[in-house]
Amino acid sequence: MRLFIVQESFQDKDITQTTEVIANSLAARKHSIILVTLTGKPGDLSHYSPYVTPVFLEKTRASSAAAGIARLIDKEKPDVVLSHGTASNIACLAAVKTRCKVKVPVAITLHSAVTISDTLAPETQRSAATIAVPLLYGEADKVICTLKSIEHVIDLCAQVPDEKTVVIYNPLVEMNVFEVAAEPIAEEWFDTTDVSTVVSIESEAGKSNARHHLLRALALSRYRENLRAYLLGQQEEQGEMRLLASNLALDDIVTMPGEVLKPERFLRAANVYVSTVQQDSVPAELVRAMALGTPVIALDSGAGAREVLNDVRNGWLVPPDDADKLSEAILAAVKCDRSDDTLATRARDFSQERTIDAYEKLLLSMIAERIGDLND
């Protein structure tokens, strides 16, 4: 298979990580991969497979990239095009459907969720979905949704036939997650002796108010359970966080070491993992903790966390601004039965191997269908 993978830029961390995994994994399976970026260039390409060919169109805007994509497709003649993100999806569809001499099947991937309330009248829901989904999406050969909630919105649109849509979760759980998690923890500041351990990993998507509520929840919980909490990862407002922890008399139980190597080790050792992410996409650390069997708590503020924790035991959703509810969830999580395997079972939906299998199967079927059409 000769595959074009198209992304707008390297600015969207979730999409960049997804396209990197797909490109490297399919290249390892002996497919020919050309990774096309519409705007900007990365500072480092060393984490890409040498069998992935990068192409940078270096446009100032993705909307002006259609002509460049068309010329590249006519020159390289890929078997199929896979695009990620709204701007790339529109540019690729415009290029293939209106400019290219070589006609190739196009699969577009939707990462952003749109919430449409079920309490609205059906006709109102359909109208909202039609506004939210670009009309050009009906020209795609396949529409890949990274969440079922996205598929639901697409299915409301008359311009996109149901048979075109498919759900493939993002590849968030690495194949070596158990191997990495089993490595020893040598950091002296990490101590689990005779305590229940709470771990949270801050990311760029975190919001300070959510981290503040976590500290307040720990202040409420510490007198009912012997706790130690480790707030790992990027923390731009660490000074503010340390001051709040001190004001809440948490200096003796809260440690903020910053970024750590191989955080999976701490996810495995924790009694509970708390995600402070407030966005629609699925937090990667959340499903990695689930894969390792660690009880998890997430904020009920986005479609991703709701979907991944739906009907899962040992997973709690709490209101984003309620420290009392978060405290109750922490106390319940540290005492729950960890022998339950529904967390790990659900996390397998986000495994890299399962995701790459799904992409490979779908793309090869699109190529076979196009060959069949040409032979008819």
C-alpha positions in Angstrom: 0.0 0.0 0.0 1.3 3.5 -0.9 -0.3 5.8 1.6 -0.5 9.6 2.0 -1.1 10.7 5.6 -2.0 14.4 5.8 -2.0 16.7 8.8 -2.3 20.4 9.1 0.7 21.1 11.3 2.6 19.9 14.4 0.7 22.3 16.6 -2.1 19.9 17.6 -0.4 17.5 20.0 -3.1 14.8 19.9 -3.2 14.7 16.1 0.6 14.8 15.7 1.0 11.9 18.1 -1.7 9.9 16.3 -0.3 10.4 12.8 3.2 9.6 14.1 2.1 6.2 15.5 0.1 5.4 12.4 2.9 6.3 10.0 5.6 4.5 12.0 3.5 1.4 12.6 2.3 1.0 9.0 5.9 1.6 7.7 7.0 -1.2 10.0 4.4 -3.4 8.2 6.2 -2.7 4.9 3.7 -0.1 3.6 5.1 3.0 1.7 4.2 6.0 3.8 4.4 9.7 2.8 3.6 12.1 5.7 2.4 15.4 4.3 2.2 18.5 6.6 0.4 21.5 5.2 1.9 24.3 7.4 5.1 24.5 9.4 7.9 22.0 10.1 9.0 20.1 13.2 12.2 20.8 15.0 13.1 17.1 15.2 12.3 14.2 12.9 14.4 11.5 14.7 11.3 9.9 16.2 9.9 9.0 12.8 10.8 5.8 11.0 13.4 6.1 8.3 10.8 4.4 6.1 8.4 7.4 6.5 9.0 10.1 3.8 8.1 13.6 5.2 6.8 16.3 2.9 6.3 19.9 4.1 4.1 22.1 1.8 4.9 25.0 4.1 1.8 27.0 3.3 0.8 29.8 5.6 -2.7 28.4 5.8 -4.1 25.0 5.3 -6.9 26.5 3.2 -4.3 27.4 0.5 -2.9 23.9 0.3 -5.3 22.1 -2.0 -3.4 22.9 -5.2 -0.1 21.7 -3.6 -1.8 18.5 -2.4 -3.2 17.9 -5.9 0.2 18.3 -7.6 1.8 16.0 -5.0 -0.9 13.3 -5.5 -0.6 13.5 -9.3 3.1 13.1 -9.0 3.4 10.3 -6.4 0.1 8.5 -7.2 -0.7 7.1 -3.8 -3.2 4.2 -3.5 -5.2 6.0 -0.7 -5.2 9.3 1.2 -5.7 9.5 5.0 -6.2 13.0 6.4 -6.5 14.1 10.1 -8.2 17.2 11.4 -10.8 19.6 9.9 -8.4 21.8 7.9 -6.6 18.8 6.4 -9.8 17.0 5.7 -11.2 19.9 3.7 -8.0 20.6 1.8 -7.6 16.9 0.8 -11.2 16.5 -0.3 -11.0 19.8 -2.3 -7.8 18.6 -3.9 -8.9 15.1 -4.8 -12.4 15.8 -5.9 -11.8 19.0 -7.9 -8.2 19.3 -8.9 -6.4 15.9 -9.2 -6.0 14.1 -12.4 -5.4 10.9 -10.4 -8.5 9.9 -8.5 -7.7 8.2 -5.2 -10.0 7.2 -2.3 -9.9 9.6 0.7 -10.5 8.7 4.3 -10.9 11.7 6.6 -10.5 11.5 10.4 -12.5 13.6 12.9 -10.9 14.3 16.2 -13.1 17.1 17.6 -16.3 16.2 19.3 -19.5 18.3 19.0 -22.0 17.9 21.8 -25.6 18.0 20.7 -28.1 17.5 23.6 -30.5 14.5 23.4 -33.1 16.7 24.9 -33.5 18.7 21.7 -36.1 17.7 19.2 -34.8 15.3 16.5 -35.1 17.9 13.8 -33.2 20.4 15.8 -30.4 17.9 16.5 -30.2 17.2 12.7 -30.0 20.9 12.0 -27.3 21.4 14.5 -25.3 18.5 13.1 -25.6 19.8 9.6 -24.2 23.2 10.6 -21.3 21.5 12.6 -20.2 19.1 9.8 -18.8 20.6 6.6 -20.8 19.9 3.5 -17.7 18.6 1.7 -17.5 15.7 4.1 -20.1 13.9 2.1 -17.5 13.5 -0.7 -15.2 11.4 1.5 -15.0 7.7 0.8 -14.8 7.0 4.5 -15.3 9.1 7.6 -13.2 7.9 10.6 -14.5 9.1 14.0 -12.2 8.8 16.9 -15.1 8.7 19.3 -18.6 7.2 19.1 -20.0 10.6 20.1 -18.5 12.1 16.9 -20.0 9.3 14.9 -23.4 10.0 16.4 -23.2 13.6 15.2 -22.1 12.6 11.7 -25.0 10.1 11.5 -27.4 12.9 12.1 -26.2 14.5 8.8 -28.1 13.6 5.7 -25.2 14.5 3.5 -23.0 11.7 5.0 -24.4 8.2 4.4 -24.2 5.9 7.5 -22.2 3.3 5.6 -19.3 5.8 5.2 -18.7 6.2 8.9 -16.5 4.0 11.1 -15.1 4.5 14.7 -11.4 3.9 15.3 -10.1 5.0 18.6 -6.8 6.8 18.8 -3.7 4.6 19.6 -3.0 5.8 23.1 -1.7 2.6 24.8 1.7 1.6 23.6 2.5 -2.0 23.0 5.3 -2.0 25.6 3.2 -0.3 28.3 3.5 -3.3 30.7 7.2 -3.7 30.1 7.8 0.0 30.9 5.5 0.0 33.9 7.3 -3.0 35.4 10.6 -1.1 35.6 11.7 -0.2 39.2 11.0 3.2 40.7 14.3 4.5 42.1 13.1 8.1 42.8 13.6 8.7 46.5 10.7 11.1 46.8 8.2 8.4 45.8 7.1 6.4 48.9 4.1 4.1 49.0 4.8 2.6 52.5 1.6 2.3 54.5 -0.3 4.9 52.5 -2.8 5.1 49.7 -1.2 6.8 46.7 -2.9 9.3 44.4 -1.1 10.1 41.2 -2.1 12.9 38.7 -0.1 13.8 35.6 -0.4 17.4 34.3 -0.4 18.0 30.6 -0.8 21.0 28.3 -4.5 20.5 28.3 -4.8 20.8 32.1 -6.5 23.8 33.7 -5.3 25.4 36.9 -8.8 25.5 38.5 -9.1 21.7 38.0 -5.7 21.2 39.8 -6.8 23.6 42.5 -9.9 21.5 43.1 -7.7 18.4 43.3 -5.7 19.9 46.1 -8.8 20.9 47.9 -10.2 17.4 47.5 -6.9 16.0 49.0 -7.3 18.4 52.0 -10.8 17.0 52.6 -9.7 13.3 52.1 -6.5 13.2 54.1 -8.3 13.1 57.5 -10.3 10.0 56.5 -7.5 8.1 54.7 -3.7 8.0 55.0 -2.9 9.5 51.6 0.2 10.6 49.7 -0.3 12.5 46.4 2.2 13.0 43.5 1.4 15.6 40.9 3.6 14.9 38.0 4.2 16.5 34.6 4.2 20.0 33.3 3.0 22.6 35.7 3.4 26.2 34.5 1.9 27.5 37.7 3.8 25.3 40.0 4.6 28.2 42.4 0.9 29.0 42.7 0.2 25.3 43.2 2.8 25.0 46.0 1.4 28.1 47.7 -2.1 26.7 47.7 -0.9 23.3 48.9 0.9 25.0 51.8 -2.2 27.1 52.6 -4.2 23.9 52.7 -1.6 22.2 55.0 -0.7 19.6 52.4 3.1 20.1 52.3 3.6 16.8 54.1 1.5 14.7 51.7 1.8 16.4 48.3 4.9 16.1 46.1 5.3 18.0 42.8 8.5 16.7 41.2 7.7 18.1 37.7 8.2 15.9 34.6 9.4 12.3 35.1 10.7 9.6 32.8 8.5 6.6 32.1 5.4 7.8 34.1 3.8 4.4 33.5 5.8 3.2 36.5 3.9 5.6 38.7 0.6 4.8 37.1 1.1 1.1 37.9 2.1 1.9 41.5 -0.7 4.3 42.3 -3.9 3.3 44.2 -5.8 5.8 42.0 -5.1 8.0 39.0 -6.8 11.4 38.8 -7.1 13.1 35.5 -7.5 16.9 35.5 -7.9 17.2 31.8 -10.9 19.2 30.6 -11.4 18.5 26.9 -13.3 16.3 24.6 -10.5 14.0 23.5 -9.5 11.0 25.6 -6.6 11.7 28.0 -3.7 9.3 27.1 -2.6 8.8 30.7 -6.2 7.9 31.7 -6.4 4.9 29.4 -2.8 3.9 30.2 -3.6 3.8 33.9 -6.7 1.7 33.0 -4.6 -0.7 31.0 -2.4 -1.2 34.1 -5.5 -1.9 36.2 -5.3 1.3 38.3 -8.6 2.8 39.3 -9.2 6.2 37.7 -11.1 9.4 38.2 -11.9 11.8 35.5 -13.7 15.2 35.2 -17.1 15.0 33.7 -16.4 17.9 31.3 -15.8 16.3 27.9 -17.1 13.6 25.6 -13.9 11.6 25.7 -13.9 10.8 29.4 -17.6 10.1 29.5 -17.3 7.6 26.6 -14.2 5.8 27.9 -15.6 5.3 31.4 -19.2 4.4 30.3 -20.2 1.1 32.0 -16.7 0.6 33.5 -16.2 -0.4 37.1 -13.4 1.3 39.1 -13.8 4.4 37.0 -15.4 7.6 38.4 -16.7 10.7 36.7 -17.0 13.8 38.9 -18.2 17.3 38.3 -15.2 19.5 37.3 -15.7 22.1 40.0 -16.8 20.0 43.0 -14.0 19.2 45.4 -16.4 17.4 47.7 -17.4 14.9 45.0 -13.8 14.5 44.0 -12.8 13.7 47.6 -15.6 11.1 47.8 -14.4 9.5 44.6 -10.8 9.4 45.8 -11.8 7.7 49.1 -13.9 5.1 47.2 -11.2 4.5 44.6 -8.4 3.7 47.0 -10.5 1.1 48.7 -12.0 -0.6 45.6 -11.4 -4.2 44.4 -8.5 -4.0 41.9 -9.1 -7.5 40.8 -11.8 -6.3 38.5 -10.5 -6.4 34.9 -13.1 -4.1 33.1 -10.7 -1.2 33.2 -8.0 -3.1 31.3 -10.6 -4.6 28.9 -11.8 -1.1 28.0 -8.3 0.2 27.6 -7.6 -2.4 24.9 -9.9 -0.4 22.6 -7.1 2.2 22.6 -4.2 -0.1 22.1 -1.8 0.8 19.3 -2.0 -2.7 17.9 -5.8 -2.8 17.7 -5.9 0.7 16.2 -3.2 0.0 13.5 -5.0 -3.2 12.6 -8.2 -1.3 12.1 -6.6 1.4 10.0 -4.7 -1.1 7.8 -7.9 -3.2 7.3 -10.0 -0.2 6.4 -7.4 1.4 4.0 -6.7 -1.9 2.2 -10.5 -2.4 1.8 -10.8 1.0 0.2 -8.0 0.3 -2.2 -9.6 -3.1 -3.2 -13.0 -1.4 -3.6 -11.5 1.2 -5.9 -9.7 -1.4 -8.0 -13.0 -3.3 -8.2 -14.8 -0.2 -9.5 -12.1 0.4 -12.1 -12.4 -3.2 -13.4 -16.2 -3.0 -13.7 
